[in-house]
Amino acid sequence: MPNPVRFEGHTDSQPIKGSARFASNWELSAARAIAMMEALANCCDLDSARFSIAGYADRAPIAGNNDPEARQRNRRVDVVILNGGGASQEPTKQ
């Protein structure tokens, strides 16, 4: 499939504490997206020119953040296959 692909990283709502690697949930969510993009590009020999990343931190939860299981569901990377155009183009609404 030749479509552009965007990797969207997410975190739970817990602030990063004492992390030397990530200063914020924004950085962590972007790093998650990059890690997924690199893993798929490397293992599957895909053209990374088709890829883009986005970091959403805790701004787009799919579950509550009240218990550990719900927070775990919010720590994710969504792989979004875009409809034509370039990697930076928003998906076409149908």
C-alpha positions in Angstrom: 0.0 0.0 0.0 1.6 3.3 -1.1 -0.4 5.6 1.3 1.4 7.9 3.7 1.3 6.8 7.3 1.3 8.8 10.5 2.4 7.4 13.9 0.6 9.1 16.8 2.1 8.7 20.2 0.0 9.0 23.4 0.6 8.9 27.2 -1.6 8.7 30.3 -2.2 11.8 32.4 0.5 11.0 35.0 3.2 13.7 34.8 6.8 12.5 34.1 8.7 12.6 37.3 12.5 12.2 37.6 13.0 11.1 34.1 16.4 12.1 32.7 15.3 11.0 29.2 12.0 12.8 28.8 11.2 16.3 30.2 7.4 16.0 29.6 4.6 13.7 28.4 4.8 15.5 25.1 8.4 14.3 24.5 7.5 10.8 25.7 4.5 10.6 23.3 6.7 11.8 20.3 9.4 9.3 21.3 6.9 6.4 21.3 5.7 7.4 17.8 9.3 7.6 16.6 10.2 4.2 18.1 7.2 2.5 16.4 8.0 4.2 13.1 11.6 3.1 13.2 10.7 -0.5 14.2 8.3 -0.9 11.3 10.6 0.8 8.8 13.6 -1.4 9.9 11.8 -4.8 10.2 9.7 -4.5 7.1 12.1 -2.5 4.8 9.5 0.3 4.3 10.2 3.7 2.8 10.3 6.1 5.7 9.7 9.0 3.4 6.0 8.0 3.6 6.0 8.4 7.4 5.2 11.2 9.8 4.9 11.3 13.6 2.7 13.2 16.0 2.9 13.4 19.8 -0.4 14.0 21.7 0.8 13.5 25.3 -2.4 13.0 27.4 -4.7 15.0 25.1 -6.5 12.2 23.4 -7.2 9.4 25.9 -9.3 6.4 24.9 -9.9 5.4 28.6 -10.1 7.1 31.9 -7.0 7.8 33.9 -8.4 6.7 37.3 -6.9 3.2 37.6 -3.7 1.5 36.3 -5.5 -0.6 33.6 -7.1 2.5 32.1 -3.9 4.5 32.2 -2.2 1.6 30.4 -4.7 1.7 27.6 -3.8 5.4 27.1 -0.1 4.7 26.7 -0.1 3.7 23.0 0.8 4.5 19.4 -1.9 4.8 16.8 -0.9 3.9 13.2 -3.0 6.1 10.9 -3.1 5.3 7.2 -3.8 8.5 5.4 -5.8 8.8 2.2 -3.5 10.0 -0.5 -1.3 13.1 -0.5 1.9 13.5 1.5 2.7 12.3 4.9 2.0 15.8 6.4 -1.5 16.0 4.8 -4.6 15.5 7.0 -6.7 12.5 6.1 -9.5 13.1 3.6 -13.0 13.0 5.3 -15.5 10.8 3.6 
